[in-house]
Amino acid sequence: MVVALFAVVGGLKRVQRGNLPANRLALLHVVAAYGKVRPSAMAAELQLNQSSITRVVQALADEGAVTVRGDPQDARACLVSLTPSGHKELERLHKIGLARFAKFVSGWDAEEVRAFTLLLRKFEESKAGVAAREQQARRPRWRKENLP
C-alpha cells in the first residue's frame, strides 16, 4: 500500500512541480477556499516554494484571474483573491481535471469509484488528525498551557 501511495503522490508532485496549469489549478483552489490569502500561506498549503507561488500569482494577476492587494494587517505582506474571471478559470480547469480523472477510472464500476472516494477522504481526515496532534506535541509547554 505504501509503495502504491508513494507512486501516486510522486506522480502528482512531478506534474505539479513543472506544470504551470497544475499549479494554476492548485493555487486557484487555495485562493477560492480562503477567499483572501497570503502567498506564504499558499506555499505552505501547497508545499511549494515561495518563488513558485510568486510566479503563478503574477501570471494569474496579469491575466486578471486574481487581485493582489496590500494586507491591512501587515504592510509587508499582500493578500490574493479571485476575480470573476478567476472563478471562471477555476471552473474551466476543474472541468478539464474531471474529464482527465474520468479517463483514469473509465474501466471502474460506480461502486469502485465511490469506495475509492470514501477511502481517500478517510485517509485525508486521518492524515490531518495526525498532523494536528504532531503539531500540538511540538508546541512549547508554555504555549500548550495557554492555548486550547
Sequence and secondary structure as in RCSB ss.txt:
>XXXX:A:sequence
MVVALFAVVGGLKRVQRGNLPANRLALLHVVAAYGKVRPSAMAAELQLNQSSITRVVQALADEGAVTVRGDPQDA
RACLVSLTPSGHKELERLHKIGLARFAKFVSGWDAEEVRAFTLLLRKFEESKAGVAAREQQARRPRWRKENLP
>XXXX:A:secstr
 HHHHHHHHHHHHHHHHH HHHHHHHHHHHHHHHSEE HHHHHHHHT  HHHHHHHHHHHHHHTSEEEEEETTEE
EEEEEEE HHHHHHHHHHHHHHHHHHHHHTTTS HHHHHHHHHHHHHHHHHHHHHHHHHHHHHS HHHHHH  
